[in-house]
Amino acid sequence: MRLFLSHSYFNKRLILKVSKSDAGSNGPLLCGKQTTFEGGVREPAIAWWPSRINPNSMTGQPATVMDLFHTIASFSNLKMPTDRQYDSYDLSSVLFHNKRIDTNIFYYRGNQLMAIRNGDYKAHFWTLTNPLEEFKTGIDYCPGNDIDGITTHLLTNYTQSPKLFHLVRDPGERYLISENSDEYKNVIQKFVNLYEEHINSVTPSKPELNWCDDSVMHWSPPGCEKINMCLPVPPSKPYKCDWPH
């Protein structure tokens, strides 16, 4: 929900106030929603299935909501078509046997592949928080966080030397693994290969959800009548919009 796209004075003032003073905290994780840093994407998950999932068990398995597709198909003994690739992994062995499987997580903003996670490592190929023009108005996706060269306000290209973090030692993505270290040299080529294979195998599709309509904005949110700031709702006029990724 991006209220700041509305042209109303009320909504602009509201989003600035919320962004400046009520952005909340993601604890040790970096930044917040709309970014591809851990504070924007990571959250815990709970799985409950008496007689199938061991109670009080825990796992550090990286997974996404997309993995539910393949997992549920497996639960249902359904065979998935083999003529296509899926952004989905079967988590059955994770849930039922507490095993850890090798997965790749691809972090996108719009059509731009920003970062990849594999195992405990994450490599950033591009970085961006929010555009500088937006940031100067008070909208801050990373309140209290400023990591030099990482929390950038320009889309910054690191494809020639990706920025590497170890997310178990450093879940806040604050301590870069040096490009001169043996650890970096031993790990980074795998991420470069994953990046190139993914880019070369994906055919961008036409966006289906990039419609905007000013009439659906919060012109008259609950309580506005008490402060005499309710605004008339404009007529519905959908249009193709460009999200500021």
Secondary structure as a PSIPRED ss2 file (coil, helix, strand):
# PSIPRED VFORMAT (PSIPRED V4.0)

   1 M C   1.000  0.000  0.000
   2 R C   1.000  0.000  0.000
   3 L H   0.000  1.000  0.000
   4 F H   0.000  1.000  0.000
   5 L H   0.000  1.000  0.000
   6 S C   1.000  0.000  0.000
   7 H C   1.000  0.000  0.000
   8 S C   1.000  0.000  0.000
   9 Y H   0.000  1.000  0.000
  10 F H   0.000  1.000  0.000
  11 N H   0.000  1.000  0.000
  12 K H   0.000  1.000  0.000
  13 R H   0.000  1.000  0.000
  14 L H   0.000  1.000  0.000
  15 I H   0.000  1.000  0.000
  16 L H   0.000  1.000  0.000
  17 K H   0.000  1.000  0.000
  18 V H   0.000  1.000  0.000
  19 S H   0.000  1.000  0.000
  20 K H   0.000  1.000  0.000
  21 S H   0.000  1.000  0.000
  22 D C   1.000  0.000  0.000
  23 A C   1.000  0.000  0.000
  24 G C   1.000  0.000  0.000
  25 S C   1.000  0.000  0.000
  26 N C   1.000  0.000  0.000
  27 G C   1.000  0.000  0.000
  28 P C   1.000  0.000  0.000
  29 L C   1.000  0.000  0.000
  30 L C   1.000  0.000  0.000
  31 C C   1.000  0.000  0.000
  32 G C   1.000  0.000  0.000
  33 K C   1.000  0.000  0.000
  34 Q C   1.000  0.000  0.000
  35 T C   1.000  0.000  0.000
  36 T C   1.000  0.000  0.000
  37 F C   1.000  0.000  0.000
  38 E H   0.000  1.000  0.000
  39 G H   0.000  1.000  0.000
  40 G H   0.000  1.000  0.000
  41 V H   0.000  1.000  0.000
  42 R C   1.000  0.000  0.000
  43 E C   1.000  0.000  0.000
  44 P C   1.000  0.000  0.000
  45 A C   1.000  0.000  0.000
  46 I C   1.000  0.000  0.000
  47 A C   1.000  0.000  0.000
  48 W C   1.000  0.000  0.000
  49 W C   1.000  0.000  0.000
  50 P C   1.000  0.000  0.000
  51 S C   1.000  0.000  0.000
  52 R C   1.000  0.000  0.000
  53 I C   1.000  0.000  0.000
  54 N C   1.000  0.000  0.000
  55 P C   1.000  0.000  0.000
  56 N C   1.000  0.000  0.000
  57 S C   1.000  0.000  0.000
  58 M C   1.000  0.000  0.000
  59 T C   1.000  0.000  0.000
  60 G C   1.000  0.000  0.000
  61 Q C   1.000  0.000  0.000
  62 P C   1.000  0.000  0.000
  63 A C   1.000  0.000  0.000
  64 T C   1.000  0.000  0.000
  65 V C   1.000  0.000  0.000
  66 M C   1.000  0.000  0.000
  67 D H   0.000  1.000  0.000
  68 L H   0.000  1.000  0.000
  69 F H   0.000  1.000  0.000
  70 H H   0.000  1.000  0.000
  71 T H   0.000  1.000  0.000
  72 I H   0.000  1.000  0.000
  73 A H   0.000  1.000  0.000
  74 S H   0.000  1.000  0.000
  75 F H   0.000  1.000  0.000
  76 S C   1.000  0.000  0.000
  77 N C   1.000  0.000  0.000
  78 L C   1.000  0.000  0.000
  79 K C   1.000  0.000  0.000
  80 M C   1.000  0.000  0.000
  81 P C   1.000  0.000  0.000
  82 T C   1.000  0.000  0.000
  83 D C   1.000  0.000  0.000
  84 R C   1.000  0.000  0.000
  85 Q C   1.000  0.000  0.000
  86 Y C   1.000  0.000  0.000
  87 D C   1.000  0.000  0.000
  88 S C   1.000  0.000  0.000
  89 Y C   1.000  0.000  0.000
  90 D C   1.000  0.000  0.000
  91 L C   1.000  0.000  0.000
  92 S H   0.000  1.000  0.000
  93 S H   0.000  1.000  0.000
  94 V H   0.000  1.000  0.000
  95 L H   0.000  1.000  0.000
  96 F H   0.000  1.000  0.000
  97 H H   0.000  1.000  0.000
  98 N C   1.000  0.000  0.000
  99 K C   1.000  0.000  0.000
 100 R C   1.000  0.000  0.000
 101 I C   1.000  0.000  0.000
 102 D C   1.000  0.000  0.000
 103 T C   1.000  0.000  0.000
 104 N E   0.000  0.000  1.000
 105 I E   0.000  0.000  1.000
 106 F E   0.000  0.000  1.000
 107 Y E   0.000  0.000  1.000
 108 Y E   0.000  0.000  1.000
 109 R E   0.000  0.000  1.000
 110 G C   1.000  0.000  0.000
 111 N C   1.000  0.000  0.000
 112 Q E   0.000  0.000  1.000
 113 L E   0.000  0.000  1.000
 114 M E   0.000  0.000  1.000
 115 A E   0.000  0.000  1.000
 116 I E   0.000  0.000  1.000
 117 R E   0.000  0.000  1.000
 118 N E   0.000  0.000  1.000
 119 G C   1.000  0.000  0.000
 120 D C   1.000  0.000  0.000
 121 Y E   0.000  0.000  1.000
 122 K E   0.000  0.000  1.000
 123 A E   0.000  0.000  1.000
 124 H E   0.000  0.000  1.000
 125 F C   1.000  0.000  0.000
 126 W E   0.000  0.000  1.000
 127 T E   0.000  0.000  1.000
 128 L C   1.000  0.000  0.000
 129 T C   1.000  0.000  0.000
 130 N C   1.000  0.000  0.000
 131 P C   1.000  0.000  0.000
 132 L H   0.000  1.000  0.000
 133 E H   0.000  1.000  0.000
 134 E H   0.000  1.000  0.000
 135 F H   0.000  1.000  0.000
 136 K C   1.000  0.000  0.000
 137 T C   1.000  0.000  0.000
 138 G C   1.000  0.000  0.000
 139 I C   1.000  0.000  0.000
 140 D C   1.000  0.000  0.000
 141 Y C   1.000  0.000  0.000
 142 C C   1.000  0.000  0.000
 143 P C   1.000  0.000  0.000
 144 G C   1.000  0.000  0.000
 145 N C   1.000  0.000  0.000
 146 D C   1.000  0.000  0.000
 147 I C   1.000  0.000  0.000
 148 D C   1.000  0.000  0.000
 149 G C   1.000  0.000  0.000
 150 I C   1.000  0.000  0.000
 151 T C   1.000  0.000  0.000
 152 T C   1.000  0.000  0.000
 153 H C   1.000  0.000  0.000
 154 L C   1.000  0.000  0.000
 155 L C   1.000  0.000  0.000
 156 T E   0.000  0.000  1.000
 157 N E   0.000  0.000  1.000
 158 Y C   1.000  0.000  0.000
 159 T C   1.000  0.000  0.000
 160 Q C   1.000  0.000  0.000
 161 S C   1.000  0.000  0.000
 162 P C   1.000  0.000  0.000
 163 K E   0.000  0.000  1.000
 164 L E   0.000  0.000  1.000
 165 F E   0.000  0.000  1.000
 166 H E   0.000  0.000  1.000
 167 L C   1.000  0.000  0.000
 168 V C   1.000  0.000  0.000
 169 R C   1.000  0.000  0.000
 170 D C   1.000  0.000  0.000
 171 P C   1.000  0.000  0.000
 172 G C   1.000  0.000  0.000
 173 E C   1.000  0.000  0.000
 174 R C   1.000  0.000  0.000
 175 Y C   1.000  0.000  0.000
 176 L C   1.000  0.000  0.000
 177 I C   1.000  0.000  0.000
 178 S C   1.000  0.000  0.000
 179 E C   1.000  0.000  0.000
 180 N C   1.000  0.000  0.000
 181 S C   1.000  0.000  0.000
 182 D H   0.000  1.000  0.000
 183 E H   0.000  1.000  0.000
 184 Y H   0.000  1.000  0.000
 185 K H   0.000  1.000  0.000
 186 N H   0.000  1.000  0.000
 187 V H   0.000  1.000  0.000
 188 I H   0.000  1.000  0.000
 189 Q H   0.000  1.000  0.000
 190 K H   0.000  1.000  0.000
 191 F H   0.000  1.000  0.000
 192 V H   0.000  1.000  0.000
 193 N H   0.000  1.000  0.000
 194 L H   0.000  1.000  0.000
 195 Y H   0.000  1.000  0.000
 196 E H   0.000  1.000  0.000
 197 E H   0.000  1.000  0.000
 198 H H   0.000  1.000  0.000
 199 I H   0.000  1.000  0.000
 200 N H   0.000  1.000  0.000
 201 S H   0.000  1.000  0.000
 202 V C   1.000  0.000  0.000
 203 T C   1.000  0.000  0.000
 204 P C   1.000  0.000  0.000
 205 S C   1.000  0.000  0.000
 206 K C   1.000  0.000  0.000
 207 P C   1.000  0.000  0.000
 208 E C   1.000  0.000  0.000
 209 L C   1.000  0.000  0.000
 210 N C   1.000  0.000  0.000
 211 W E   0.000  0.000  1.000
 212 C E   0.000  0.000  1.000
 213 D C   1.000  0.000  0.000
 214 D H   0.000  1.000  0.000
 215 S H   0.000  1.000  0.000
 216 V H   0.000  1.000  0.000
 217 M C   1.000  0.000  0.000
 218 H C   1.000  0.000  0.000
 219 W C   1.000  0.000  0.000
 220 S C   1.000  0.000  0.000
 221 P C   1.000  0.000  0.000
 222 P C   1.000  0.000  0.000
 223 G C   1.000  0.000  0.000
 224 C H   0.000  1.000  0.000
 225 E H   0.000  1.000  0.000
 226 K H   0.000  1.000  0.000
 227 I H   0.000  1.000  0.000
 228 N C   1.000  0.000  0.000
 229 M C   1.000  0.000  0.000
 230 C C   1.000  0.000  0.000
 231 L C   1.000  0.000  0.000
 232 P C   1.000  0.000  0.000
 233 V C   1.000  0.000  0.000
 234 P C   1.000  0.000  0.000
 235 P C   1.000  0.000  0.000
 236 S C   1.000  0.000  0.000
 237 K C   1.000  0.000  0.000
 238 P C   1.000  0.000  0.000
 239 Y E   0.000  0.000  1.000
 240 K E   0.000  0.000  1.000
 241 C C   1.000  0.000  0.000
 242 D C   1.000  0.000  0.000
 243 W C   1.000  0.000  0.000
 244 P C   1.000  0.000  0.000
 245 H C   1.000  0.000  0.000
